[in-house]
Amino acid sequence: MIHCISGGFANRIGPSEGDTNIIREEGESVTLSCTFETNSNDIWLYWYRQYPNREPEYILFKGARSQSRQKDIPDGFQSTTSQTSTELTINSLTLKDSALYYCALRVVAQ
């Protein structure tokens, strides 16, 4: 399952259509996708995961539009961004990847 949160009232982010409850087999890959709307070019996109009865944990961030940096992407994950979306790919799924995933949009400057 994927849920998304937004970093501001004028900016929006949410799961891409059909990306709200995904089931895969161990060993397969999965790509989670969120689309966003903002007028800013200075944005960061974040991914988090949350296991039952635990706090969300940070996975990675990646810049989009005018930002190109990314922070140490953990093994087994890939992330891509475009002008209006962000994707998180988890390769070679294991049981420990069963969790709730969040994407978040941070606008640095308007």
N, CA, C and O atoms as CSV, one atom per row, in Angstrom:
chain,resi,resn,atom,element,x,y,z
A,1,MET,N,N,0.846,-1.165,0.000
A,1,MET,CA,C,0.000,0.000,0.000
A,1,MET,C,C,0.894,1.231,0.000
A,1,MET,O,O,1.965,1.217,0.606
A,2,ILE,N,N,0.473,2.279,-0.662
A,2,ILE,CA,C,1.241,3.519,-0.716
A,2,ILE,C,C,0.320,4.680,-0.382
A,2,ILE,O,O,-0.795,4.784,-0.894
A,3,HIS,N,N,0.809,5.540,0.479
A,3,HIS,CA,C,0.103,6.771,0.814
A,3,HIS,C,C,1.086,7.912,0.652
A,3,HIS,O,O,2.284,7.733,0.875
A,4,CYS,N,N,0.608,9.060,0.274
A,4,CYS,CA,C,1.495,10.189,0.031
A,4,CYS,C,C,1.053,11.389,0.857
A,4,CYS,O,O,-0.131,11.560,1.147
A,5,ILE,N,N,2.028,12.217,1.230
A,5,ILE,CA,C,1.742,13.422,1.988
A,5,ILE,C,C,2.313,14.610,1.247
A,5,ILE,O,O,3.203,14.459,0.410
A,6,SER,N,N,1.810,15.779,1.549
A,6,SER,CA,C,2.240,16.982,0.849
A,6,SER,C,C,2.978,17.913,1.791
A,6,SER,O,O,2.707,17.938,2.991
A,7,GLY,N,N,3.910,18.680,1.243
A,7,GLY,CA,C,4.677,19.614,2.037
A,7,GLY,C,C,4.079,21.009,2.085
A,7,GLY,O,O,4.689,21.881,2.704
A,8,GLY,N,N,2.949,21.281,1.488
A,8,GLY,CA,C,2.367,22.617,1.520
A,8,GLY,C,C,1.001,22.650,0.895
A,8,GLY,O,O,0.609,21.728,0.180
A,9,PHE,N,N,0.256,23.740,1.170
A,9,PHE,CA,C,-1.125,23.840,0.692
A,9,PHE,C,C,-1.209,24.078,-0.814
A,9,PHE,O,O,-2.113,23.553,-1.465
A,10,ALA,N,N,-0.294,24.853,-1.378
A,10,ALA,CA,C,-0.348,25.163,-2.807
A,10,ALA,C,C,0.291,24.060,-3.649
A,10,ALA,O,O,0.179,24.070,-4.875
A,11,ASN,N,N,0.946,23.131,-3.010
A,11,ASN,CA,C,1.650,22.054,-3.700
A,11,ASN,C,C,0.965,20.738,-3.351
A,11,ASN,O,O,0.518,20.536,-2.223
A,12,ARG,N,N,0.890,19.843,-4.341
A,12,ARG,CA,C,0.199,18.577,-4.111
A,12,ARG,C,C,1.050,17.410,-4.583
A,12,ARG,O,O,1.805,17.507,-5.550
A,13,ILE,N,N,0.900,16.303,-3.865
A,13,ILE,CA,C,1.530,15.051,-4.274
A,13,ILE,C,C,0.595,13.922,-3.892
A,13,ILE,O,O,-0.068,13.984,-2.857
A,14,GLY,N,N,0.536,12.898,-4.714
A,14,GLY,CA,C,-0.333,11.769,-4.429
A,14,GLY,C,C,0.053,10.566,-5.253
A,14,GLY,O,O,0.807,10.678,-6.220
A,15,PRO,N,N,-0.467,9.404,-4.866
A,15,PRO,CA,C,-0.121,8.188,-5.604
A,15,PRO,C,C,-0.643,8.239,-7.034
A,15,PRO,O,O,-1.718,8.778,-7.297
A,16,SER,N,N,0.119,7.681,-7.936
A,16,SER,CA,C,-0.351,7.553,-9.309
A,16,SER,C,C,-1.516,6.572,-9.323
A,16,SER,O,O,-1.619,5.703,-8.457
A,17,GLU,N,N,-2.378,6.714,-10.297
A,17,GLU,CA,C,-3.560,5.869,-10.372
A,17,GLU,C,C,-3.168,4.390,-10.356
A,17,GLU,O,O,-2.301,3.956,-11.114
A,18,GLY,N,N,-3.816,3.634,-9.489
A,18,GLY,CA,C,-3.541,2.211,-9.386
A,18,GLY,C,C,-2.408,1.850,-8.447
A,18,GLY,O,O,-2.123,0.667,-8.261
A,19,ASP,N,N,-1.746,2.845,-7.842
A,19,ASP,CA,C,-0.616,2.577,-6.946
A,19,ASP,C,C,-0.999,2.680,-5.477
A,19,ASP,O,O,-0.235,3.236,-4.688
A,20,THR,N,N,-2.150,2.166,-5.089
A,20,THR,CA,C,-2.536,2.287,-3.692
A,20,THR,C,C,-2.519,0.960,-2.937
A,20,THR,O,O,-2.490,0.969,-1.706
A,21,ASN,N,N,-2.534,-0.153,-3.612
A,21,ASN,CA,C,-2.462,-1.457,-2.945
A,21,ASN,C,C,-1.823,-2.438,-3.914
A,21,ASN,O,O,-2.489,-2.979,-4.797
A,22,ILE,N,N,-0.523,-2.664,-3.741
A,22,ILE,CA,C,0.240,-3.461,-4.690
A,22,ILE,C,C,0.708,-4.743,-4.013
A,22,ILE,O,O,1.220,-4.710,-2.894
A,23,ILE,N,N,0.534,-5.853,-4.681
A,23,ILE,CA,C,0.971,-7.154,-4.165
A,23,ILE,C,C,1.929,-7.768,-5.179
A,23,ILE,O,O,1.642,-7.823,-6.374
A,24,ARG,N,N,3.077,-8.229,-4.676
A,24,ARG,CA,C,4.078,-8.888,-5.523
A,24,ARG,C,C,4.617,-10.108,-4.786
A,24,ARG,O,O,4.446,-10.246,-3.575
A,25,GLU,N,N,5.268,-10.987,-5.536
A,25,GLU,CA,C,5.907,-12.183,-4.994
A,25,GLU,C,C,7.351,-11.868,-4.606
A,25,GLU,O,O,7.965,-10.951,-5.151
A,26,GLU,N,N,7.884,-12.640,-3.657
A,26,GLU,CA,C,9.294,-12.492,-3.299
A,26,GLU,C,C,10.151,-12.710,-4.543
A,26,GLU,O,O,9.858,-13.570,-5.374
A,27,GLY,N,N,11.217,-11.914,-4.656
A,27,GLY,CA,C,12.117,-12.001,-5.798
A,27,GLY,C,C,11.743,-11.092,-6.954
A,27,GLY,O,O,12.594,-10.771,-7.784
A,28,GLU,N,N,10.485,-10.671,-7.024
A,28,GLU,CA,C,10.062,-9.746,-8.072
A,28,GLU,C,C,10.497,-8.324,-7.719
A,28,GLU,O,O,10.985,-8.067,-6.619
A,29,SER,N,N,10.317,-7.428,-8.649
A,29,SER,CA,C,10.537,-6.002,-8.421
A,29,SER,C,C,9.192,-5.294,-8.433
A,29,SER,O,O,8.218,-5.801,-8.989
A,30,VAL,N,N,9.147,-4.118,-7.815
A,30,VAL,CA,C,7.936,-3.308,-7.832
A,30,VAL,C,C,8.349,-1.844,-7.987
A,30,VAL,O,O,9.374,-1.423,-7.452
A,31,THR,N,N,7.554,-1.082,-8.715
A,31,THR,CA,C,7.781,0.352,-8.847
A,31,THR,C,C,6.566,1.082,-8.302
A,31,THR,O,O,5.443,0.875,-8.761
A,32,LEU,N,N,6.803,1.939,-7.315
A,32,LEU,CA,C,5.777,2.781,-6.722
A,32,LEU,C,C,5.911,4.166,-7.334
A,32,LEU,O,O,7.026,4.632,-7.567
A,33,SER,N,N,4.808,4.819,-7.595
A,33,SER,CA,C,4.849,6.095,-8.307
A,33,SER,C,C,3.912,7.112,-7.674
A,33,SER,O,O,2.788,6.780,-7.296
A,34,CYS,N,N,4.378,8.352,-7.559
A,34,CYS,CA,C,3.555,9.480,-7.117
A,34,CYS,C,C,3.678,10.605,-8.137
A,34,CYS,O,O,4.750,10.832,-8.697
A,35,THR,N,N,2.584,11.298,-8.369
A,35,THR,CA,C,2.610,12.486,-9.207
A,35,THR,C,C,2.469,13.707,-8.312
A,35,THR,O,O,1.863,13.640,-7.243
A,36,PHE,N,N,3.035,14.828,-8.760
A,36,PHE,CA,C,2.975,16.043,-7.952
A,36,PHE,C,C,2.697,17.257,-8.827
A,36,PHE,O,O,2.926,17.255,-10.036
A,37,GLU,N,N,2.190,18.296,-8.160
A,37,GLU,CA,C,1.952,19.587,-8.808
A,37,GLU,C,C,2.560,20.673,-7.939
A,37,GLU,O,O,2.315,20.722,-6.734
A,38,THR,N,N,3.344,21.536,-8.545
A,38,THR,CA,C,3.920,22.688,-7.874
A,38,THR,C,C,4.393,23.673,-8.937
A,38,THR,O,O,4.724,23.282,-10.056
A,39,ASN,N,N,4.420,24.931,-8.583
A,39,ASN,CA,C,4.942,25.949,-9.495
A,39,ASN,C,C,6.436,26.168,-9.293
A,39,ASN,O,O,7.083,26.833,-10.102
A,40,SER,N,N,6.980,25.614,-8.227
A,40,SER,CA,C,8.388,25.809,-7.902
A,40,SER,C,C,9.278,24.887,-8.742
A,40,SER,O,O,8.864,23.792,-9.123
A,41,ASN,N,N,10.484,25.335,-9.021
A,41,ASN,CA,C,11.488,24.497,-9.670
A,41,ASN,C,C,12.497,23.953,-8.678
A,41,ASN,O,O,13.326,23.117,-9.038
A,42,ASP,N,N,12.443,24.414,-7.427
A,42,ASP,CA,C,13.397,24.035,-6.390
A,42,ASP,C,C,12.716,23.060,-5.436
A,42,ASP,O,O,12.243,23.453,-4.369
A,43,ILE,N,N,12.669,21.774,-5.830
A,43,ILE,CA,C,11.908,20.794,-5.049
A,43,ILE,C,C,12.725,19.546,-4.758
A,43,ILE,O,O,13.659,19.198,-5.480
A,44,TRP,N,N,12.339,18.888,-3.672
A,44,TRP,CA,C,12.929,17.621,-3.256
A,44,TRP,C,C,11.811,16.612,-3.067
A,44,TRP,O,O,10.738,16.945,-2.562
A,45,LEU,N,N,12.065,15.396,-3.469
A,45,LEU,CA,C,11.094,14.317,-3.339
A,45,LEU,C,C,11.675,13.253,-2.418
A,45,LEU,O,O,12.805,12.802,-2.607
A,46,TYR,N,N,10.888,12.857,-1.418
A,46,TYR,CA,C,11.334,11.928,-0.384
A,46,TYR,C,C,10.507,10.657,-0.421
A,46,TYR,O,O,9.338,10.672,-0.806
A,47,TRP,N,N,11.126,9.556,-0.015
A,47,TRP,CA,C,10.428,8.284,0.160
A,47,TRP,C,C,10.693,7.763,1.566
A,47,TRP,O,O,11.816,7.818,2.067
A,48,TYR,N,N,9.629,7.256,2.191
A,48,TYR,CA,C,9.680,6.675,3.528
A,48,TYR,C,C,8.945,5.339,3.503
A,48,TYR,O,O,8.126,5.089,2.620
A,49,ARG,N,N,9.245,4.485,4.478
A,49,ARG,CA,C,8.459,3.253,4.646
A,49,ARG,C,C,8.094,3.124,6.117
A,49,ARG,O,O,8.816,3.586,7.000
A,50,GLN,N,N,6.952,2.485,6.356
A,50,GLN,CA,C,6.485,2.310,7.724
A,50,GLN,C,C,6.004,0.878,7.922
A,50,GLN,O,O,5.117,0.394,7.220
A,51,TYR,N,N,6.618,0.217,8.902
A,51,TYR,CA,C,6.185,-1.120,9.289
A,51,TYR,C,C,5.070,-0.982,10.321
A,51,TYR,O,O,4.987,0.046,10.994
A,52,PRO,N,N,4.215,-1.987,10.462
A,52,PRO,CA,C,3.119,-1.906,11.439
A,52,PRO,C,C,3.634,-1.578,12.844
A,52,PRO,O,O,4.638,-2.125,13.299
A,53,ASN,N,N,2.925,-0.679,13.510
A,53,ASN,CA,C,3.229,-0.270,14.892
A,53,ASN,C,C,4.606,0.354,15.056
A,53,ASN,O,O,5.180,0.298,16.143
A,54,ARG,N,N,5.149,0.949,13.991
A,54,ARG,CA,C,6.451,1.617,14.057
A,54,ARG,C,C,6.348,2.971,13.388
A,54,ARG,O,O,5.421,3.228,12.621
A,55,GLU,N,N,7.308,3.836,13.683
A,55,GLU,CA,C,7.356,5.148,13.048
A,55,GLU,C,C,7.856,5.007,11.616
A,55,GLU,O,O,8.604,4.079,11.306
A,56,PRO,N,N,7.443,5.932,10.736
A,56,PRO,CA,C,7.993,5.906,9.372
A,56,PRO,C,C,9.515,6.063,9.405
A,56,PRO,O,O,10.054,6.783,10.245
A,57,GLU,N,N,10.197,5.384,8.485
A,57,GLU,CA,C,11.645,5.511,8.390
A,57,GLU,C,C,12.029,6.031,7.011
A,57,GLU,O,O,11.476,5.628,5.988
A,58,TYR,N,N,12.980,6.925,7.023
A,58,TYR,CA,C,13.476,7.559,5.805
A,58,TYR,C,C,14.181,6.524,4.931
A,58,TYR,O,O,14.956,5.707,5.428
A,59,ILE,N,N,13.906,6.564,3.626
A,59,ILE,CA,C,14.622,5.717,2.666
A,59,ILE,C,C,15.603,6.563,1.857
A,59,ILE,O,O,16.801,6.280,1.838
A,60,LEU,N,N,15.089,7.615,1.181
A,60,LEU,CA,C,15.951,8.411,0.312
A,60,LEU,C,C,15.273,9.720,-0.064
A,60,LEU,O,O,14.065,9.887,0.104
A,61,PHE,N,N,16.082,10.648,-0.578
A,61,PHE,CA,C,15.524,11.833,-1.230
A,61,PHE,C,C,16.230,12.044,-2.541
A,61,PHE,O,O,17.363,11.607,-2.748
A,62,LYS,N,N,15.527,12.728,-3.426
A,62,LYS,CA,C,16.090,13.005,-4.749
A,62,LYS,C,C,15.533,14.330,-5.236
A,62,LYS,O,O,14.352,14.619,-5.044
A,63,GLY,N,N,16.374,15.133,-5.861
A,63,GLY,CA,C,15.934,16.400,-6.413
A,63,GLY,C,C,15.186,16.209,-7.721
A,63,GLY,O,O,15.336,15.199,-8.409
A,64,ALA,N,N,14.380,17.204,-8.042
A,64,ALA,CA,C,13.661,17.208,-9.317
A,64,ALA,C,C,13.673,18.619,-9.873
A,64,ALA,O,O,13.927,19.585,-9.154
A,65,ARG,N,N,13.400,18.721,-11.138
A,65,ARG,CA,C,13.416,19.991,-11.874
A,65,ARG,C,C,14.795,20.619,-11.778
A,65,ARG,O,O,15.733,20.081,-12.366
A,66,SER,N,N,14.972,21.731,-11.065
A,66,SER,CA,C,16.279,22.391,-11.047
A,66,SER,C,C,17.274,21.709,-10.112
A,66,SER,O,O,18.469,22.001,-10.171
A,67,GLN,N,N,16.811,20.820,-9.261
A,67,GLN,CA,C,17.689,20.102,-8.333
A,67,GLN,C,C,18.082,18.768,-8.954
A,67,GLN,O,O,17.246,18.100,-9.564
A,68,SER,N,N,19.331,18.377,-8.808
A,68,SER,CA,C,19.748,17.105,-9.382
A,68,SER,C,C,20.411,16.190,-8.357
A,68,SER,O,O,20.760,15.053,-8.677
A,69,ARG,N,N,20.585,16.671,-7.142
A,69,ARG,CA,C,21.250,15.858,-6.121
A,69,ARG,C,C,20.359,14.720,-5.652
A,69,ARG,O,O,19.138,14.740,-5.807
A,70,GLN,N,N,21.019,13.733,-5.075
A,70,GLN,CA,C,20.318,12.658,-4.404
A,70,GLN,C,C,21.166,12.235,-3.225
A,70,GLN,O,O,22.374,12.471,-3.202
A,71,LYS,N,N,20.546,11.622,-2.267
A,71,LYS,CA,C,21.250,11.195,-1.061
A,71,LYS,C,C,21.371,9.689,-1.079
A,71,LYS,O,O,20.370,8.991,-1.240
A,72,ASP,N,N,22.577,9.174,-0.918
A,72,ASP,CA,C,22.865,7.750,-0.777
A,72,ASP,C,C,21.647,6.841,-0.889
A,72,ASP,O,O,20.943,6.608,0.093
A,73,ILE,N,N,21.411,6.342,-2.069
A,73,ILE,CA,C,20.276,5.445,-2.282
A,73,ILE,C,C,20.680,4.048,-1.800
A,73,ILE,O,O,21.670,3.487,-2.270
A,74,PRO,N,N,19.910,3.492,-0.862
A,74,PRO,CA,C,20.264,2.179,-0.305
A,74,PRO,C,C,20.234,1.078,-1.362
A,74,PRO,O,O,19.533,1.184,-2.368
A,75,ASP,N,N,21.004,0.026,-1.116
A,75,ASP,CA,C,21.014,-1.132,-2.007
A,75,ASP,C,C,19.602,-1.685,-2.145
A,75,ASP,O,O,18.837,-1.727,-1.181
A,76,GLY,N,N,19.276,-2.100,-3.341
A,76,GLY,CA,C,17.972,-2.691,-3.603
A,76,GLY,C,C,16.908,-1.690,-4.016
A,76,GLY,O,O,15.810,-2.082,-4.410
A,77,PHE,N,N,17.220,-0.391,-3.931
A,77,PHE,CA,C,16.271,0.650,-4.307
A,77,PHE,C,C,16.815,1.444,-5.489
A,77,PHE,O,O,18.026,1.607,-5.642
A,78,GLN,N,N,15.906,1.932,-6.315
A,78,GLN,CA,C,16.233,2.883,-7.384
A,78,GLN,C,C,15.162,3.956,-7.348
A,78,GLN,O,O,14.017,3.686,-6.986
A,79,SER,N,N,15.533,5.174,-7.721
A,79,SER,CA,C,14.552,6.249,-7.757
A,79,SER,C,C,14.759,7.085,-9.009
A,79,SER,O,O,15.889,7.372,-9.404
A,80,THR,N,N,13.649,7.470,-9.626
A,80,THR,CA,C,13.695,8.369,-10.768
A,80,THR,C,C,12.688,9.484,-10.528
A,80,THR,O,O,11.693,9.306,-9.825
A,81,THR,N,N,12.964,10.626,-11.120
A,81,THR,CA,C,12.040,11.757,-11.034
A,81,THR,C,C,11.864,12.356,-12.417
A,81,THR,O,O,12.721,12.220,-13.290
A,82,SER,N,N,10.729,13.024,-12.596
A,82,SER,CA,C,10.473,13.769,-13.823
A,82,SER,C,C,9.932,15.130,-13.413
A,82,SER,O,O,9.993,15.502,-12.241
A,83,GLN,N,N,9.411,15.859,-14.362
A,83,GLN,CA,C,8.842,17.179,-14.068
A,83,GLN,C,C,7.576,17.091,-13.216
A,83,GLN,O,O,7.196,18.065,-12.567
A,84,THR,N,N,6.922,15.926,-13.215
A,84,THR,CA,C,5.640,15.802,-12.506
A,84,THR,C,C,5.481,14.510,-11.710
A,84,THR,O,O,4.404,14.256,-11.172
A,85,SER,N,N,6.533,13.684,-11.621
A,85,SER,CA,C,6.366,12.428,-10.886
A,85,SER,C,C,7.672,11.958,-10.257
A,85,SER,O,O,8.762,12.406,-10.613
A,86,THR,N,N,7.521,11.042,-9.313
A,86,THR,CA,C,8.662,10.374,-8.700
A,86,THR,C,C,8.334,8.892,-8.606
A,86,THR,O,O,7.187,8.510,-8.372
A,87,GLU,N,N,9.354,8.064,-8.791
A,87,GLU,CA,C,9.173,6.629,-8.698
A,87,GLU,C,C,10.209,6.032,-7.763
A,87,GLU,O,O,11.356,6.477,-7.707
A,88,LEU,N,N,9.781,5.020,-7.035
A,88,LEU,CA,C,10.673,4.227,-6.195
A,88,LEU,C,C,10.554,2.784,-6.664
A,88,LEU,O,O,9.466,2.208,-6.648
A,89,THR,N,N,11.677,2.199,-7.081
A,89,THR,CA,C,11.698,0.799,-7.473
A,89,THR,C,C,12.422,0.005,-6.399
A,89,THR,O,O,13.519,0.362,-5.968
A,90,ILE,N,N,11.786,-1.077,-5.977
A,90,ILE,CA,C,12.394,-2.003,-5.022
A,90,ILE,C,C,12.685,-3.281,-5.797
A,90,ILE,O,O,11.772,-3.923,-6.316
A,91,ASN,N,N,13.963,-3.647,-5.871
A,91,ASN,CA,C,14.392,-4.822,-6.621
A,91,ASN,C,C,14.460,-6.047,-5.714
A,91,ASN,O,O,14.717,-5.922,-4.516
A,92,SER,N,N,14.233,-7.210,-6.273
A,92,SER,CA,C,14.349,-8.478,-5.549
A,92,SER,C,C,13.653,-8.423,-4.196
A,92,SER,O,O,14.293,-8.517,-3.149
A,93,LEU,N,N,12.350,-8.272,-4.232
A,93,LEU,CA,C,11.556,-8.132,-3.014
A,93,LEU,C,C,11.751,-9.295,-2.056
A,93,LEU,O,O,11.885,-10.450,-2.462
A,94,THR,N,N,11.763,-8.956,-0.771
A,94,THR,CA,C,11.759,-9.954,0.293
A,94,THR,C,C,10.602,-9.623,1.225
A,94,THR,O,O,9.976,-8.570,1.098
A,95,LEU,N,N,10.323,-10.511,2.150
A,95,LEU,CA,C,9.225,-10.300,3.086
A,95,LEU,C,C,9.395,-9.004,3.871
A,95,LEU,O,O,8.405,-8.359,4.216
A,96,LYS,N,N,10.637,-8.615,4.158
A,96,LYS,CA,C,10.868,-7.389,4.936
A,96,LYS,C,C,10.464,-6.120,4.175
A,96,LYS,O,O,10.380,-5.050,4.778
A,97,ASP,N,N,10.217,-6.218,2.881
A,97,ASP,CA,C,9.777,-5.062,2.105
A,97,ASP,C,C,8.275,-4.817,2.230
A,97,ASP,O,O,7.766,-3.822,1.713
A,98,SER,N,N,7.561,-5.719,2.914
A,98,SER,CA,C,6.123,-5.531,3.127
A,98,SER,C,C,5.928,-4.400,4.127
A,98,SER,O,O,6.235,-4.549,5.310
A,99,ALA,N,N,5.420,-3.272,3.650
A,99,ALA,CA,C,5.284,-2.082,4.494
A,99,ALA,C,C,4.385,-1.076,3.781
A,99,ALA,O,O,3.963,-1.282,2.643
A,100,LEU,N,N,4.112,0.001,4.478
A,100,LEU,CA,C,3.401,1.145,3.927
A,100,LEU,C,C,4.465,2.135,3.460
A,100,LEU,O,O,5.359,2.482,4.231
A,101,TYR,N,N,4.384,2.596,2.207
A,101,TYR,CA,C,5.372,3.509,1.644
A,101,TYR,C,C,4.750,4.876,1.435
A,101,TYR,O,O,3.607,4.994,0.993
A,102,TYR,N,N,5.523,5.915,1.763
A,102,TYR,CA,C,5.065,7.301,1.632
A,102,TYR,C,C,5.998,8.050,0.693
A,102,TYR,O,O,7.210,7.832,0.706
A,103,CYS,N,N,5.435,8.929,-0.117
A,103,CYS,CA,C,6.245,9.887,-0.851
A,103,CYS,C,C,5.884,11.271,-0.319
A,103,CYS,O,O,4.753,11.517,0.098
A,104,ALA,N,N,6.857,12.159,-0.343
A,104,ALA,CA,C,6.629,13.509,0.164
A,104,ALA,C,C,7.331,14.510,-0.744
A,104,ALA,O,O,8.379,14.225,-1.324
A,105,LEU,N,N,6.731,15.676,-0.849
A,105,LEU,CA,C,7.247,16.777,-1.679
A,105,LEU,C,C,7.676,17.902,-0.758
A,105,LEU,O,O,6.912,18.325,0.110
A,106,ARG,N,N,8.899,18.390,-0.941
A,106,ARG,CA,C,9.384,19.541,-0.180
A,106,ARG,C,C,9.761,20.638,-1.165
A,106,ARG,O,O,10.629,20.452,-2.018
A,107,VAL,N,N,9.101,21.775,-1.038
A,107,VAL,CA,C,9.414,22.933,-1.869
A,107,VAL,C,C,10.383,23.812,-1.082
A,107,VAL,O,O,10.051,24.282,0.006
A,108,VAL,N,N,11.582,24.036,-1.629
A,108,VAL,CA,C,12.609,24.776,-0.935
A,108,VAL,C,C,12.381,26.276,-1.050
A,108,VAL,O,O,12.529,26.998,-0.064
A,109,ALA,N,N,12.021,26.758,-2.241
A,109,ALA,CA,C,11.821,28.192,-2.453
A,109,ALA,C,C,10.757,28.374,-3.536
A,109,ALA,O,O,10.615,27.534,-4.424
A,110,GLN,N,N,10.023,29.462,-3.456
A,110,GLN,CA,C,8.999,29.740,-4.461
A,110,GLN,C,C,9.411,30.946,-5.267
A,110,GLN,O,O,8.688,31.358,-6.174
